[in-house]
């Protein structure tokens, strides 16, 4: 037994032990995570009824006078008089146009003074049911850079309601048709009041309403304890306008640099609400999150994966015992590989970590021997300094971080469905989460993830059912 112990001690003493110094730490530049600019939709709804009410008050319900004789320009022996009454305006929206219609009822008289005979008179619509006409106007509505609704109004049609003679004013005894004259007068009257539509739309105070929502979006949203979603609004852009019944919806694209922040509640002060920029395609949100991964946890995972594995070479076999990861600055990491077998001790491999997008794992594809390690190996352990050993670790020294993507997706889904104020809520969903890169620091690894999501502000509606 004593001989066996002495032999074992001699083997251990005679097996060379490698003990190179750790790589020197390098200076670390200040790392500021890049934030992608994203957009979300803000559909703002406007009820057109106040605009219609303003138009109702501006356009008289009746025009003309049956006792006021108007000489015809092309016939100095004929006078006409007419009276037009209108029904209330009705409004609807088709795409970006407000359509306004009204039914008119009208009556007319005419007087003809022949050269010799007494004056001849005629009427239409005065004894039986009045004659009818329909008038329709439209206004294309858009959003200007100064937060005002602009409209381009026009009268599209004024004419008899029914085809044929039912609603035409033909005085056959006098050989006069005054229908077109009445229609022209109604058209001129309505065209004169189109500025009322434009003024009513322009009085809608859009900016002050949006400023409150702008400030609400700047407030951090708590996801979990010490985890916050910061939307980070930076700009606004005009979008299309469209109609839904009698409600006008103006789409506004809001530019933001959203991110997830860990720690105490962050302070973010939104810049003043800017002018509306040119239309911008709304592609959705790209939310960046940076998670911290300690080297201790990485070392435990690497040791779990690699401990007990063997690396065989003609000169002997190395048995891996422990692998530790550590930060050395300069955007690189070192792996302290401890082993036994044909040689004992440890070596340092260095390289730049990266994310393998196919597996959501951190690996170090450019691993190489540290300078001091290589200097030691070429003094008698060149068989350890071979490329095959580096390839072994390049392929196998990797550890999963997909839990960071899962965590980000779950928490962001909560944050994107959140009530901001009593009448405004954020509504959206996460489409995908991808790990973008890993940024090693001396104290820890930082993994940046990006979530692709869609979101919009829902204004003035109750919460959806659970």
C-alpha positions as CSV (number, residue, x, y, z in Angstrom):
1,X,0.0,0.0,0.0
2,X,2.8,2.4,0.8
3,X,4.5,1.6,-2.4
4,X,1.2,2.4,-4.3
5,X,0.8,5.8,-2.6
6,X,4.5,6.6,-3.3
7,X,4.0,5.7,-6.9
8,X,0.8,7.8,-7.2
9,X,2.6,10.8,-5.6
10,X,5.5,10.4,-8.0
11,X,3.1,10.4,-11.0
12,X,1.3,13.5,-9.8
13,X,4.6,15.2,-9.1
14,X,6.1,14.3,-12.4
15,X,3.0,15.3,-14.5
16,X,3.7,18.9,-15.6
17,X,1.4,21.6,-14.3
18,X,0.5,24.5,-16.5
19,X,-0.2,27.8,-14.7
20,X,-0.1,30.8,-17.0
21,X,-1.1,34.3,-15.7
22,X,-4.5,35.6,-16.3
23,X,-4.9,37.9,-19.3
24,X,-4.4,41.6,-18.5
25,X,-7.6,43.6,-18.3
26,X,-8.0,46.1,-21.1
27,X,-9.6,49.6,-21.1
28,X,-13.3,49.5,-21.6
29,X,-15.0,52.1,-23.8
30,X,-18.3,53.5,-22.6
31,X,-21.0,51.3,-24.1
32,X,-24.4,52.9,-24.8
33,X,-26.9,50.4,-26.2
34,X,-28.2,51.4,-29.6
35,X,-31.9,52.2,-29.7
36,X,-33.9,51.5,-32.8
37,X,-36.5,54.1,-33.8
38,X,-39.9,52.6,-34.0
39,X,-43.4,53.7,-34.8
40,X,-46.8,53.0,-33.3
41,X,-50.3,54.0,-34.5
42,X,-52.4,56.6,-32.7
43,X,-55.9,56.7,-34.3
44,X,-57.7,59.8,-33.2
45,X,-61.5,59.8,-33.5
46,X,-63.6,62.8,-34.3
47,X,-67.4,62.9,-34.2
48,X,-68.6,64.9,-37.2
49,X,-71.8,65.9,-35.5
50,X,-70.4,69.2,-34.1
51,X,-69.2,70.1,-37.6
52,X,-72.7,69.3,-39.1
53,X,-74.3,71.4,-36.3
54,X,-72.0,74.3,-37.2
55,X,-73.0,73.9,-40.9
56,X,-76.7,73.7,-39.9
57,X,-76.4,77.0,-38.1
58,X,-74.6,78.7,-41.0
59,X,-76.7,77.6,-44.0
60,X,-80.3,79.0,-43.9
61,X,-83.1,76.5,-43.9
62,X,-84.9,78.5,-46.6
63,X,-83.9,80.9,-49.4
64,X,-85.7,82.9,-52.0
65,X,-89.2,84.6,-51.9
66,X,-92.2,83.8,-54.1
67,X,-93.1,87.5,-54.1
68,X,-89.7,88.7,-55.3
69,X,-89.7,88.9,-59.0
70,X,-86.3,88.3,-60.7
71,X,-86.0,89.3,-64.4
72,X,-84.5,86.7,-66.7
73,X,-81.3,87.8,-68.3
74,X,-82.1,86.3,-71.7
75,X,-85.8,87.3,-71.7
76,X,-86.7,90.9,-70.6
77,X,-90.4,90.1,-70.8
78,X,-90.2,87.3,-68.2
79,X,-89.8,87.4,-64.4
80,X,-89.5,84.5,-62.1
81,X,-89.6,84.0,-58.3
82,X,-88.7,80.9,-56.3
83,X,-88.6,79.6,-52.8
84,X,-86.4,76.8,-51.6
85,X,-86.5,74.9,-48.3
86,X,-84.0,72.3,-47.2
87,X,-84.2,69.4,-44.8
88,X,-81.4,68.9,-42.2
89,X,-78.1,67.9,-43.5
90,X,-77.0,64.3,-43.3
91,X,-73.3,63.4,-43.1
92,X,-71.4,60.2,-43.8
93,X,-67.7,59.4,-44.4
94,X,-66.2,57.5,-47.3
95,X,-62.5,57.0,-47.0
96,X,-61.1,60.5,-46.4
97,X,-64.1,62.4,-47.6
98,X,-67.0,63.8,-45.6
99,X,-70.2,63.4,-47.7
100,X,-73.0,65.9,-46.9
101,X,-76.5,65.7,-48.4
102,X,-79.8,67.4,-48.0
103,X,-83.2,67.1,-49.7
104,X,-84.7,70.4,-51.0
105,X,-88.3,71.3,-51.7
106,X,-89.0,74.2,-54.0
107,X,-91.8,76.2,-55.6
108,X,-91.7,78.8,-58.4
109,X,-93.7,81.4,-60.1
110,X,-93.3,83.1,-63.5
111,X,-94.7,86.1,-65.2
112,X,-94.7,86.8,-68.9
113,X,-95.6,90.2,-70.4
114,X,-96.5,89.7,-74.1
115,X,-96.3,92.6,-76.4
116,X,-100.1,93.0,-76.8
117,X,-101.9,90.7,-74.5
118,X,-102.3,91.0,-70.7
119,X,-99.6,89.5,-68.4
120,X,-99.6,85.7,-68.2
121,X,-98.8,83.9,-64.9
122,X,-97.8,80.4,-64.1
123,X,-96.8,78.4,-61.0
124,X,-95.3,75.0,-60.1
125,X,-95.2,73.3,-56.8
126,X,-97.4,75.8,-55.1
127,X,-100.7,74.0,-55.1
128,X,-99.9,70.3,-54.9
129,X,-96.8,68.7,-53.3
130,X,-93.7,70.8,-53.6
131,X,-91.1,69.9,-56.1
132,X,-88.0,68.1,-54.7
133,X,-84.3,68.3,-55.3
134,X,-81.2,66.8,-53.8
135,X,-77.9,68.6,-53.0
136,X,-74.7,66.8,-52.2
137,X,-71.3,68.2,-51.2
138,X,-68.1,66.6,-50.1
139,X,-64.9,67.7,-48.3
140,X,-61.6,65.9,-48.4
141,X,-60.2,66.0,-44.9
142,X,-56.5,65.9,-44.1
143,X,-54.2,66.7,-41.2
144,X,-51.8,69.6,-41.5
145,X,-48.4,70.0,-39.9
146,X,-49.8,72.5,-37.4
147,X,-52.2,70.0,-35.9
148,X,-55.3,71.3,-37.7
149,X,-57.8,69.5,-39.8
150,X,-58.0,70.9,-43.3
151,X,-60.7,70.4,-45.9
152,X,-61.2,70.9,-49.6
153,X,-64.9,71.3,-50.1
154,X,-67.0,71.2,-53.2
155,X,-70.6,70.9,-54.3
156,X,-70.8,67.7,-56.2
157,X,-74.5,67.7,-57.4
158,X,-77.7,69.7,-57.3
159,X,-80.6,68.4,-59.3
160,X,-84.2,67.0,-59.2
161,X,-84.7,64.2,-56.8
162,X,-86.6,62.0,-59.3
163,X,-86.0,61.4,-62.9
164,X,-88.6,62.6,-65.4
165,X,-91.1,65.5,-64.9
166,X,-92.0,64.8,-61.3
167,X,-89.6,67.2,-59.8
168,X,-89.0,69.6,-62.7
169,X,-90.6,73.0,-62.9
170,X,-91.8,73.4,-66.5
171,X,-94.3,76.1,-67.2
172,X,-95.7,74.8,-70.5
173,X,-98.1,77.7,-71.1
174,X,-95.1,80.1,-70.9
175,X,-92.7,77.7,-72.6
176,X,-90.3,78.2,-69.6
177,X,-88.3,75.6,-67.6
178,X,-87.0,77.3,-64.4
179,X,-85.6,74.1,-62.9
180,X,-82.0,74.8,-63.8
181,X,-82.2,78.3,-62.6
182,X,-83.4,77.2,-59.1
183,X,-80.7,74.5,-59.0
184,X,-78.0,77.0,-59.9
185,X,-79.2,79.4,-57.1
186,X,-79.1,76.5,-54.6
187,X,-75.6,75.6,-55.7
188,X,-74.3,79.1,-55.4
189,X,-75.8,79.4,-51.9
190,X,-74.2,76.2,-50.7
191,X,-70.9,77.0,-52.2
192,X,-70.9,80.3,-50.4
193,X,-71.1,78.4,-47.1
194,X,-68.4,75.8,-47.8
195,X,-65.9,77.9,-45.8
196,X,-68.1,77.3,-42.8
197,X,-67.2,73.6,-43.0
198,X,-63.5,74.4,-43.3
199,X,-63.7,76.8,-40.3
200,X,-65.6,74.3,-38.2
201,X,-63.0,71.6,-38.8
202,X,-60.1,74.0,-38.3
203,X,-61.5,74.9,-34.8
204,X,-61.0,71.4,-33.5
205,X,-58.2,71.6,-31.0
206,X,-56.1,68.6,-31.8
207,X,-52.7,69.6,-30.4
208,X,-53.8,70.1,-26.8
209,X,-55.5,66.7,-26.8
210,X,-52.4,65.0,-28.1
211,X,-50.1,66.7,-25.6
212,X,-51.7,64.9,-22.7
213,X,-51.3,61.5,-24.5
214,X,-47.7,62.4,-25.4
215,X,-46.8,63.0,-21.7
216,X,-48.6,59.8,-20.7
217,X,-46.5,57.8,-23.1
218,X,-43.3,59.2,-21.6
219,X,-44.1,57.7,-18.2
220,X,-42.3,54.4,-17.6
221,X,-44.5,51.3,-17.4
222,X,-43.7,48.8,-14.7
223,X,-43.3,45.3,-16.0
224,X,-42.1,43.6,-12.8
225,X,-40.1,44.7,-9.7
226,X,-37.3,46.8,-11.0
227,X,-38.1,46.2,-14.7
228,X,-39.6,49.0,-16.7
229,X,-40.8,49.6,-20.3
230,X,-39.9,53.1,-21.5
231,X,-41.7,54.0,-24.8
232,X,-39.5,57.1,-25.3
233,X,-41.6,59.2,-27.7
234,X,-39.5,61.4,-30.0
235,X,-41.6,62.5,-32.9
236,X,-45.0,62.5,-34.6
237,X,-46.0,62.0,-38.3
238,X,-49.2,62.6,-40.3
239,X,-51.0,59.6,-41.5
240,X,-54.1,59.0,-43.5
241,X,-57.6,60.0,-42.5
242,X,-60.6,57.7,-43.0
243,X,-64.2,57.5,-42.1
244,X,-66.2,55.1,-40.1
245,X,-69.9,56.0,-40.1
246,X,-70.1,59.5,-38.9
247,X,-66.7,59.3,-37.1
248,X,-63.5,60.6,-38.7
249,X,-60.4,58.7,-37.8
250,X,-57.0,60.5,-38.2
251,X,-54.1,58.1,-38.1
252,X,-51.0,59.6,-36.5
253,X,-47.7,57.8,-36.5
254,X,-45.7,58.2,-33.3
255,X,-41.9,57.7,-33.4
256,X,-40.3,56.3,-30.3
257,X,-37.1,54.7,-29.1
258,X,-38.6,52.0,-26.7
259,X,-36.4,50.0,-24.4
260,X,-36.6,47.9,-21.2
261,X,-34.7,49.3,-18.2
262,X,-33.7,47.4,-15.1
263,X,-33.3,48.8,-11.7
264,X,-35.0,51.9,-10.1
265,X,-37.8,53.7,-11.9
266,X,-36.1,55.6,-14.7
267,X,-36.6,59.2,-15.4
268,X,-37.6,60.1,-18.9
269,X,-38.8,63.6,-19.8
270,X,-40.5,63.8,-23.2
271,X,-39.4,66.6,-25.5
272,X,-42.0,69.3,-26.3
273,X,-44.6,68.0,-28.7
274,X,-43.2,68.8,-32.2
275,X,-45.0,69.8,-35.4
276,X,-46.4,66.9,-37.4
277,X,-43.9,65.5,-39.8
278,X,-44.4,64.1,-43.3
279,X,-46.3,60.8,-43.6
280,X,-44.3,57.9,-42.4
281,X,-45.0,54.2,-42.9
282,X,-45.9,52.6,-39.6
283,X,-43.9,49.4,-39.4
284,X,-44.4,48.6,-35.7
285,X,-42.3,48.7,-32.6
286,X,-38.8,47.5,-32.2
287,X,-38.1,47.4,-28.5
288,X,-34.6,46.9,-27.2
289,X,-33.9,45.2,-23.9
290,X,-30.5,44.7,-22.4
291,X,-30.2,41.8,-19.8
292,X,-27.3,41.2,-17.5
293,X,-25.7,37.7,-17.3
294,X,-23.2,37.2,-14.5
295,X,-19.9,35.4,-15.3
296,X,-20.5,33.1,-12.3
297,X,-23.7,31.7,-13.8
298,X,-21.9,31.3,-17.2
299,X,-19.1,29.5,-15.5
300,X,-21.4,27.1,-13.8
301,X,-23.2,26.3,-17.1
302,X,-19.9,25.8,-19.0
303,X,-18.6,23.5,-16.3
304,X,-21.8,21.6,-16.4
305,X,-21.5,21.1,-20.1
306,X,-17.8,20.4,-20.4
307,X,-16.6,18.8,-17.1
308,X,-15.6,15.2,-17.7
309,X,-15.2,15.7,-21.5
310,X,-11.9,14.5,-22.9
311,X,-9.6,15.9,-25.6
312,X,-7.5,13.3,-27.1
313,X,-4.2,13.9,-28.9
314,X,-1.4,11.4,-29.9
315,X,0.7,12.6,-27.0
316,X,-2.0,12.1,-24.4
317,X,-5.5,12.9,-23.2
318,X,-6.7,15.9,-21.4
319,X,-9.8,15.6,-19.1
320,X,-11.7,18.8,-18.5
321,X,-12.5,19.6,-14.9
322,X,-13.8,23.2,-14.8
323,X,-14.3,26.1,-17.2
324,X,-14.7,29.6,-15.9
325,X,-15.6,32.7,-17.9
326,X,-14.3,36.1,-17.0
327,X,-14.3,39.6,-18.5
328,X,-11.1,41.1,-19.6
329,X,-12.3,44.3,-21.3
330,X,-11.8,45.4,-24.8
331,X,-15.1,43.6,-25.8
332,X,-13.6,40.2,-25.1
333,X,-13.9,37.4,-22.6
334,X,-11.5,34.7,-21.4
335,X,-12.2,31.1,-20.6
336,X,-10.1,29.6,-17.8
337,X,-9.9,26.0,-18.8
338,X,-8.9,23.6,-15.9
339,X,-7.9,20.1,-16.8
340,X,-6.0,16.9,-15.7
341,X,-4.7,13.9,-17.5
342,X,-1.5,13.9,-19.6
343,X,-1.0,17.5,-18.4
344,X,-2.4,19.3,-15.4
345,X,-3.2,22.9,-14.7
346,X,-5.2,25.4,-16.7
347,X,-4.9,27.6,-19.8
348,X,-6.6,30.8,-20.9
349,X,-8.5,31.1,-24.2
350,X,-9.7,34.5,-25.3
351,X,-12.1,35.8,-27.9
352,X,-15.2,37.9,-28.8
353,X,-18.5,36.4,-27.7
354,X,-21.5,36.4,-30.1
355,X,-25.0,35.2,-30.2
356,X,-25.8,32.1,-32.4
357,X,-29.3,33.1,-33.7
358,X,-30.1,29.5,-34.6
359,X,-29.8,28.3,-31.0
360,X,-30.0,31.5,-28.9
361,X,-26.7,30.5,-27.3
362,X,-23.6,32.6,-26.5
363,X,-20.5,31.2,-28.2
364,X,-17.0,32.5,-28.9
365,X,-16.3,31.6,-32.6
366,X,-12.8,33.2,-32.7
367,X,-11.3,31.6,-29.6
368,X,-7.5,31.6,-29.5
369,X,-4.8,31.1,-26.9
370,X,-4.0,34.0,-24.8
371,X,-0.5,35.4,-25.4
372,X,1.0,34.2,-22.1
373,X,-0.7,30.8,-22.5
374,X,0.8,30.4,-26.0
375,X,4.2,31.4,-24.8
376,X,4.1,28.8,-22.1
377,X,2.8,26.0,-24.4
378,X,5.5,26.5,-27.0
379,X,8.1,25.7,-24.3
380,X,7.3,22.1,-24.3
381,X,3.5,21.6,-24.7
382,X,3.0,22.3,-28.3
383,X,0.7,19.3,-28.6
384,X,-1.8,21.3,-26.5
385,X,-1.4,24.4,-28.7
386,X,-2.9,22.7,-31.7
387,X,-5.8,24.1,-33.8
388,X,-7.8,21.0,-33.1
389,X,-8.0,21.9,-29.4
390,X,-9.2,25.4,-30.3
391,X,-11.9,24.0,-32.6
392,X,-13.0,21.7,-29.8
393,X,-13.8,24.7,-27.6
394,X,-15.1,26.9,-30.4
395,X,-17.7,24.2,-31.1
396,X,-18.6,23.2,-27.5
397,X,-18.0,26.2,-25.3
398,X,-21.5,27.7,-25.5
399,X,-24.3,28.3,-23.1
400,X,-28.0,29.1,-23.7
401,X,-29.6,32.4,-23.0
402,X,-32.9,31.8,-24.6
403,X,-34.6,32.4,-21.2
404,X,-33.8,36.1,-21.7
405,X,-35.9,36.1,-24.9
406,X,-38.7,34.3,-23.3
407,X,-38.7,36.6,-20.3
408,X,-38.7,39.7,-22.6
409,X,-41.6,38.5,-24.7
410,X,-43.8,37.6,-21.7
411,X,-43.1,40.9,-19.8
412,X,-43.5,43.1,-22.9
413,X,-46.8,41.5,-23.7
414,X,-48.0,42.8,-20.3
415,X,-46.5,46.2,-20.8
416,X,-48.0,46.7,-24.3
417,X,-51.5,46.2,-22.8
418,X,-51.6,48.9,-20.2
419,X,-53.9,51.7,-19.2
420,X,-52.0,55.0,-19.3
421,X,-54.8,57.4,-18.2
422,X,-58.5,57.1,-17.6
423,X,-59.3,57.5,-21.3
424,X,-56.2,56.2,-23.0
425,X,-54.7,52.7,-23.0
426,X,-51.9,51.1,-24.9
427,X,-52.9,48.0,-26.8
428,X,-50.6,45.7,-28.7
429,X,-48.8,42.4,-28.9
430,X,-45.3,40.9,-29.3
431,X,-44.7,39.2,-32.6
432,X,-41.2,37.9,-32.1
433,X,-38.1,38.3,-29.9
434,X,-34.6,38.0,-31.2
435,X,-31.3,38.2,-29.4
436,X,-29.1,40.7,-31.2
437,X,-25.7,40.5,-29.5
438,X,-23.7,40.1,-26.4
439,X,-21.5,42.9,-25.0
440,X,-18.9,41.7,-22.5
441,X,-17.8,44.0,-19.7
442,X,-15.3,43.2,-17.0
443,X,-18.0,42.7,-14.4
444,X,-20.7,41.0,-16.4
445,X,-22.1,40.0,-19.9
446,X,-24.9,42.2,-21.3
447,X,-27.2,40.6,-23.8
448,X,-29.3,42.8,-26.0
449,X,-32.7,41.5,-27.3
450,X,-35.1,43.1,-29.7
451,X,-38.8,42.5,-29.7
452,X,-40.9,43.1,-32.8
453,X,-44.3,44.3,-31.7
454,X,-47.4,46.2,-32.8
455,X,-49.1,48.7,-30.7
456,X,-51.6,51.5,-30.9
457,X,-53.2,54.0,-28.5
458,X,-56.9,53.4,-27.9
459,X,-58.6,56.6,-26.9
460,X,-61.9,57.1,-25.3
461,X,-63.0,53.4,-25.3
462,X,-63.7,51.1,-22.4
463,X,-61.4,48.2,-21.7
464,X,-61.9,45.1,-23.8
465,X,-63.6,42.1,-22.2
466,X,-61.4,39.7,-20.4
